Amino acid sequence: MVDDTREMPEPPADPVDPADADGVLRLLEVERAPEGTYGTLEPATPPLIDGQGRVRLSFSRIDSYRNCPRRFRYDYIDRLPRVPSPHLSFGSSIHRALEAFYDRKLPDCPTEEELLGLLYDSWETTGFRELPREEQIGFYRHAQDVLRRFHRRAAPTYRLPAATEAWFELPIGYEAVVVGSIDRIDADDDGALHVIDYKTNRKAKDRARVAGSLQLAIYALACRHLFGRLPATVSLDFVVPGVEVRVELDELDLDATRETILETAQAIREERFEPTPNRLCDWCDHRAICPAWPQDGSESLGEAVAELRRRRREAARQVRELREMEAGVARLASEVGAASTADGRSGDTR
C-alpha cells in the first residue's frame, strides 16, 4: 500500500438524470443515501441477515471473523473494496479449469491438451492487470505446469464425479445458515461419497491440520444436507505440490463445527467487531483505517468513496436501460396486440 497521504478526490461530474420515472434513483450525497432512495431495491434486512432472521455465513466469512472481527466488518458489513490479488486470480483460474475438467457428460478423461484449453478459457485476468507482461506470462505458465501434473495424477483413475461445485445452503438451528459450494464430490463403486476441495497453496498441510479443517467439516455437514448421508472421507487436494491429503469422517469434530458456526453468528449479531492484530495485517486492504494501526486513513477511505460513486453511476445506467427496455417491450406488445385484433376483424367473413 502507498504510504503517502492524498487529499480526498473531488466527486466527478455525473451525467445521469437525477431520477427515473419512478423516482427510484437520485443523485446522492457521498455521506449517506436517504432512506428509501432505491425504492424496492432497498435492502429489507441488515447485512448478512436473511429473510428468516438467520445470519448468512460461509466458510470464508467464518474464517475471516475468527482471524480478525474488524477486518470481517470492513469486508462484509461495510463492503469496502478489496485490491485484486494475482494469487486469488490464479487460484480462481485453476478451480474453474478443474470444474470444467470434471463437469462433462462423457466418461472418457479429457486429454492434457483439452485441460490446458480449459485453463485458457477459464483464465481470470483481474488480479494480474497491474503486473508487467512477463510476470503475467509467468503465472500462466506456472498454472499450465500445475495442471499438467494434475492430469498425470488424475487420468489413470478418472471417473465422473457425483457433483462439481455443489451449491448448498445449510441451516444451523434457527440462528444461522451456511452457504457455499463444494469443489467435487466423488462416489465410489459402493456408493460411498468422498468430498474433495482444491487448494493452490505452495505447500501441503499435514494430516492433523486437514483433520482439523473447519471447511471440510462444514462440507461434510453440507454433503449430508444435499445427499442425505455423510461422506466416507474428506480431502484437500493441494494441486500445486500435487498432494492430496485425505481423512476419514470419524476424524472430524462435527459437533464442535456447529458450535463454532453458532458462536460466530451470535458474535456478529452482537456487533463484536474488535480489531485483532496478527501476522496477516501486513496484507490487509484496510490497515490504513484500522484503529489497531493509528495512521491517516484518507487514502483508503478515498478509494472506497470512489468505488461507491462508480457503483451508483453503474446502477443508474443499468436501471435506465432496464426502464427503456420495459417501455419498448410494452410498446411492441401493444402493437402486436393491435395488429392481431385487426387481422382477426379483417378475416371475419360473417
C-alpha positions as CSV (number, residue, x, y, z in Angstrom):
1,M,0.0,0.0,0.0
2,V,1.3,3.5,-0.8
3,D,2.3,5.4,2.3
4,D,1.9,9.0,1.1
5,T,-1.4,10.6,2.1
6,R,-3.6,12.3,-0.5
7,E,-6.5,14.6,-0.4
8,M,-9.9,13.1,-0.9
9,P,-10.8,13.1,-4.6
10,E,-13.3,15.6,-5.9
11,P,-16.6,13.9,-7.0
12,P,-16.7,13.5,-10.8
13,A,-19.5,15.1,-12.8
14,D,-22.3,12.6,-13.1
15,P,-24.3,12.9,-16.3
16,V,-27.1,10.6,-15.1
17,D,-30.6,12.1,-14.9
18,P,-31.4,12.8,-11.2
19,A,-34.4,10.5,-11.2
20,D,-36.0,7.8,-13.3
21,A,-39.7,7.7,-14.0
22,D,-40.4,6.0,-10.6
23,G,-38.1,8.2,-8.6
24,V,-36.1,5.1,-7.7
25,L,-32.6,6.6,-8.4
26,R,-31.5,10.0,-7.5
27,L,-28.1,11.7,-7.4
28,L,-26.9,11.4,-3.8
29,E,-24.5,13.0,-1.5
30,V,-21.5,10.8,-0.7
31,E,-22.1,10.8,3.1
32,R,-25.3,8.9,3.1
33,A,-28.1,7.8,0.8
34,P,-31.5,9.0,2.2
35,E,-33.7,6.1,3.4
36,G,-35.8,4.7,0.6
37,T,-33.6,6.1,-2.2
38,Y,-33.6,2.9,-4.1
39,G,-37.3,2.1,-3.8
40,T,-38.0,-1.6,-4.0
41,L,-34.2,-2.3,-4.4
42,E,-33.6,-1.1,-0.8
43,P,-32.3,-3.9,1.5
44,A,-35.1,-5.4,3.6
45,T,-32.8,-6.8,6.3
46,P,-29.4,-5.8,7.8
47,P,-26.2,-7.0,6.2
48,L,-25.8,-10.8,6.4
49,I,-29.3,-11.4,7.8
50,D,-31.6,-13.3,5.6
51,G,-35.4,-13.0,5.4
52,Q,-35.8,-15.6,8.2
53,G,-33.6,-13.7,10.5
54,R,-30.6,-16.0,10.3
55,V,-27.0,-14.9,10.0
56,R,-25.9,-15.8,6.5
57,L,-22.4,-17.2,6.7
58,S,-19.8,-19.2,4.6
59,F,-16.6,-20.8,5.5
60,S,-14.6,-17.8,4.3
61,R,-16.8,-15.4,6.3
62,I,-16.4,-17.5,9.5
63,D,-12.6,-17.9,8.9
64,S,-12.3,-14.1,8.3
65,Y,-14.2,-13.3,11.5
66,R,-12.1,-15.7,13.6
67,N,-9.0,-14.2,12.1
68,C,-10.0,-10.5,12.8
69,P,-13.5,-9.4,13.5
70,R,-12.7,-5.8,12.4
71,R,-11.5,-6.9,9.0
72,F,-14.6,-9.0,8.7
73,R,-16.7,-5.9,9.3
74,Y,-14.9,-3.9,6.7
75,D,-15.3,-6.7,4.1
76,Y,-18.8,-8.0,4.7
77,I,-20.7,-5.3,6.7
78,D,-19.2,-2.0,5.4
79,R,-18.5,-3.6,1.9
80,L,-15.2,-1.8,1.5
81,P,-13.5,-2.6,-1.8
82,R,-10.6,-5.0,-1.8
83,V,-7.5,-4.9,-4.0
84,P,-7.5,-7.7,-6.7
85,S,-4.7,-10.2,-6.0
86,P,-2.7,-12.2,-8.5
87,H,-2.8,-15.2,-6.2
88,L,-6.6,-15.1,-5.9
89,S,-7.0,-14.9,-9.6
90,F,-4.5,-17.7,-10.1
91,G,-6.5,-19.9,-7.7
92,S,-9.8,-19.0,-9.2
93,S,-8.5,-19.9,-12.7
94,I,-7.3,-23.3,-11.5
95,H,-10.6,-24.0,-9.8
96,R,-12.6,-23.1,-12.9
97,A,-10.4,-25.3,-15.2
98,L,-10.8,-28.3,-12.9
99,E,-14.5,-27.8,-12.6
100,A,-14.8,-27.9,-16.4
101,F,-12.4,-30.9,-16.5
102,Y,-14.8,-33.0,-14.4
103,D,-18.1,-31.3,-15.4
104,R,-18.8,-33.3,-18.6
105,K,-21.2,-35.8,-20.0
106,L,-18.8,-38.3,-21.5
107,P,-16.9,-40.7,-19.1
108,D,-13.6,-40.6,-21.0
109,C,-10.9,-38.5,-19.4
110,P,-10.1,-35.3,-21.3
111,T,-6.6,-35.1,-22.7
112,E,-3.9,-32.9,-21.3
113,E,-4.3,-30.5,-24.2
114,E,-8.0,-30.3,-23.5
115,L,-7.3,-29.5,-19.9
116,L,-4.9,-26.7,-20.9
117,G,-7.5,-25.4,-23.3
118,L,-10.0,-25.2,-20.3
119,L,-7.4,-23.2,-18.4
120,Y,-7.2,-20.8,-21.3
121,D,-11.0,-20.4,-21.4
122,S,-11.1,-20.0,-17.6
123,W,-8.2,-17.6,-17.1
124,E,-9.1,-14.8,-14.7
125,T,-7.2,-11.6,-15.5
126,T,-8.4,-9.2,-12.8
127,G,-5.6,-9.8,-10.4
128,F,-2.8,-9.5,-13.0
129,R,-3.7,-6.2,-14.6
130,E,-1.1,-4.2,-12.7
131,L,1.7,-6.7,-13.3
132,P,4.3,-6.5,-16.1
133,R,3.5,-8.7,-19.0
134,E,6.5,-11.0,-18.2
135,E,5.1,-11.7,-14.7
136,Q,1.6,-12.4,-16.1
137,I,3.0,-14.9,-18.6
138,G,5.0,-16.5,-15.7
139,F,1.8,-17.0,-13.7
140,Y,0.1,-18.5,-16.7
141,R,2.9,-20.9,-17.5
142,H,3.0,-21.9,-13.8
143,A,-0.7,-22.7,-14.0
144,Q,-0.1,-24.8,-17.1
145,D,2.6,-26.8,-15.3
146,V,0.3,-27.3,-12.3
147,L,-2.5,-28.7,-14.4
148,R,-0.1,-31.0,-16.4
149,R,0.9,-32.6,-13.1
150,F,-2.7,-32.8,-12.0
151,H,-3.6,-34.6,-15.3
152,R,-0.9,-37.2,-14.8
153,R,-2.3,-37.9,-11.3
154,A,-6.0,-37.9,-12.3
155,A,-6.0,-39.6,-15.7
156,P,-5.4,-43.2,-14.6
157,T,-8.4,-43.3,-12.2
158,Y,-10.6,-40.6,-13.9
159,R,-14.3,-41.1,-13.4
160,L,-17.2,-38.7,-13.5
161,P,-18.0,-37.3,-10.0
162,A,-21.3,-37.2,-8.3
163,A,-21.2,-33.4,-8.4
164,T,-18.9,-30.4,-9.1
165,E,-19.3,-27.0,-7.5
166,A,-22.2,-28.4,-5.5
167,W,-24.0,-25.3,-4.1
168,F,-25.5,-25.7,-0.6
169,E,-27.4,-23.6,1.9
170,L,-27.0,-25.4,5.2
171,P,-29.3,-24.3,8.1
172,I,-27.7,-24.5,11.6
173,G,-30.6,-24.2,14.0
174,Y,-32.7,-21.1,13.7
175,E,-29.7,-18.8,14.1
176,A,-27.5,-19.3,11.0
177,V,-27.3,-20.7,7.5
178,V,-24.0,-21.6,5.9
179,V,-23.7,-21.2,2.2
180,G,-21.0,-22.3,-0.3
181,S,-20.1,-24.8,-3.0
182,I,-18.1,-28.0,-2.7
183,D,-15.4,-28.3,-5.5
184,R,-16.1,-32.0,-6.1
185,I,-18.0,-34.9,-4.6
186,D,-17.0,-38.4,-5.8
187,A,-19.0,-41.6,-5.4
188,D,-17.2,-45.0,-5.3
189,D,-18.5,-48.4,-6.5
190,D,-20.1,-49.0,-3.2
191,G,-22.0,-45.7,-3.3
192,A,-19.9,-44.0,-0.6
193,L,-19.3,-40.3,-1.0
194,H,-15.9,-38.5,-0.9
195,V,-15.6,-34.7,-0.6
196,I,-12.6,-33.1,-2.4
197,D,-11.6,-29.4,-2.1
198,Y,-8.8,-27.9,-4.2
199,K,-6.1,-25.7,-2.7
200,T,-3.5,-23.7,-4.5
201,N,-1.2,-23.3,-1.5
202,R,2.5,-23.8,-2.3
203,K,2.8,-26.4,0.5
204,A,0.5,-29.1,1.6
205,K,-0.8,-29.2,5.1
206,D,-0.1,-32.2,7.3
207,R,-2.8,-34.8,8.1
208,A,-3.6,-33.3,11.6
209,R,-4.3,-29.9,10.2
210,V,-6.5,-31.3,7.4
211,A,-8.5,-33.3,10.0
212,G,-9.0,-30.1,12.0
213,S,-10.2,-28.2,8.9
214,L,-13.4,-26.3,9.7
215,Q,-14.1,-26.0,5.9
216,L,-14.0,-29.8,5.4
217,A,-16.3,-30.3,8.5
218,I,-18.8,-27.8,7.1
219,Y,-18.6,-29.6,3.7
220,A,-19.3,-32.9,5.4
221,L,-22.4,-31.5,7.0
222,A,-23.4,-29.9,3.7
223,C,-23.0,-33.3,1.9
224,R,-25.5,-34.8,4.3
225,H,-27.8,-31.9,3.7
226,L,-27.6,-32.4,-0.1
227,F,-27.4,-36.2,-0.4
228,G,-29.0,-37.4,2.8
229,R,-25.8,-39.0,4.1
230,L,-22.3,-38.0,5.4
231,P,-19.3,-38.7,3.2
232,A,-16.9,-41.5,4.0
233,T,-13.9,-39.3,3.6
234,V,-13.0,-35.6,3.0
235,S,-9.8,-34.4,1.5
236,L,-7.8,-31.3,0.5
237,D,-6.1,-31.6,-2.9
238,F,-3.1,-29.3,-2.9
239,V,-2.8,-29.1,-6.7
240,V,0.5,-27.0,-6.8
241,P,2.7,-29.6,-5.0
242,G,0.4,-32.3,-6.3
243,V,-0.5,-33.9,-2.9
244,E,-4.0,-35.0,-1.8
245,V,-4.4,-35.4,2.0
246,R,-7.5,-37.5,2.8
247,V,-9.0,-38.2,6.2
248,E,-11.8,-40.4,7.4
249,L,-15.1,-39.0,8.6
250,D,-14.6,-40.0,12.2
251,E,-11.5,-37.8,12.4
252,L,-13.7,-34.7,12.1
253,D,-15.4,-33.0,15.0
254,L,-18.8,-32.1,13.6
255,D,-20.3,-31.0,17.0
256,A,-17.5,-28.5,17.5
257,T,-18.1,-27.2,14.0
258,R,-21.8,-26.5,14.7
259,E,-20.8,-24.7,17.9
260,T,-18.2,-22.6,16.0
261,I,-20.9,-21.6,13.5
262,L,-23.4,-20.6,16.2
263,E,-20.8,-18.7,18.2
264,T,-19.7,-16.7,15.2
265,A,-23.3,-15.9,14.3
266,Q,-24.0,-14.7,17.8
267,A,-20.9,-12.5,17.9
268,I,-22.0,-10.9,14.6
269,R,-25.5,-10.3,15.9
270,E,-23.9,-8.6,18.9
271,E,-21.7,-6.5,16.6
272,R,-18.5,-7.6,18.2
273,F,-16.0,-6.3,15.7
274,E,-12.9,-5.5,17.7
275,P,-9.6,-5.5,15.8
276,T,-7.2,-8.4,16.3
277,P,-3.7,-7.6,15.1
278,N,-2.0,-10.7,13.7
279,R,0.6,-11.8,11.1
280,L,-1.8,-11.2,8.2
281,C,-2.2,-7.4,9.0
282,D,0.6,-6.6,6.5
283,W,-1.6,-7.9,3.7
284,C,-4.9,-6.4,4.9
285,D,-6.5,-4.0,2.4
286,H,-7.9,-1.9,5.2
287,R,-4.9,-1.4,7.5
288,A,-4.9,2.3,6.8
289,I,-8.2,2.8,8.6
290,C,-7.9,0.2,11.3
291,P,-7.8,1.5,14.8
292,A,-5.2,-1.1,15.7
293,W,-2.8,0.8,13.4
294,P,-3.2,4.5,14.0
295,Q,-2.4,6.5,10.9
296,D,-4.0,8.7,8.3
297,G,-6.6,6.5,6.5
298,S,-7.8,9.2,4.0
299,E,-6.3,7.3,1.0
300,S,-8.1,4.0,1.8
301,L,-11.4,5.8,2.5
302,G,-11.0,7.8,-0.6
303,E,-10.8,4.6,-2.6
304,A,-14.0,3.4,-1.0
305,V,-15.8,6.6,-1.8
306,A,-14.6,6.5,-5.4
307,E,-15.9,2.9,-5.7
308,L,-19.2,3.9,-4.2
309,R,-19.7,6.7,-6.8
310,R,-18.7,4.3,-9.6
311,R,-21.2,1.7,-8.5
312,R,-24.0,4.3,-8.2
313,R,-23.3,5.5,-11.7
314,E,-23.4,1.9,-13.0
315,A,-26.6,1.2,-11.1
316,A,-28.2,4.3,-12.5
317,R,-27.2,3.4,-16.1
318,Q,-28.5,-0.2,-15.7
319,V,-31.8,0.9,-14.3
320,R,-32.2,3.4,-17.1
321,E,-31.6,0.7,-19.7
322,L,-34.0,-1.6,-17.9
323,R,-36.7,1.1,-17.9
324,E,-36.2,1.8,-21.6
325,M,-36.4,-1.9,-22.4
326,E,-39.5,-2.3,-20.4
327,A,-41.1,0.6,-22.2
328,G,-40.0,-0.8,-25.6
329,V,-41.4,-4.3,-24.9
330,A,-44.7,-2.7,-23.7
331,R,-45.0,-0.7,-26.9
332,L,-44.2,-3.8,-29.1
333,A,-46.8,-5.9,-27.1
334,S,-49.4,-3.2,-27.7
335,E,-48.6,-3.0,-31.4
336,V,-48.7,-6.8,-31.8
337,G,-51.9,-7.0,-29.9
338,A,-53.5,-4.3,-32.1
339,A,-52.3,-6.0,-35.3
340,S,-53.7,-9.3,-34.2
341,T,-57.0,-7.7,-33.4
342,A,-57.1,-6.0,-36.8
343,D,-56.2,-9.2,-38.6
344,G,-59.0,-11.0,-36.8
345,R,-61.5,-8.5,-37.9
346,S,-60.4,-8.5,-41.5
347,G,-60.6,-12.3,-41.6
348,D,-64.1,-12.4,-40.2
349,T,-66.3,-13.2,-43.2
350,R,-69.6,-13.5,-41.4
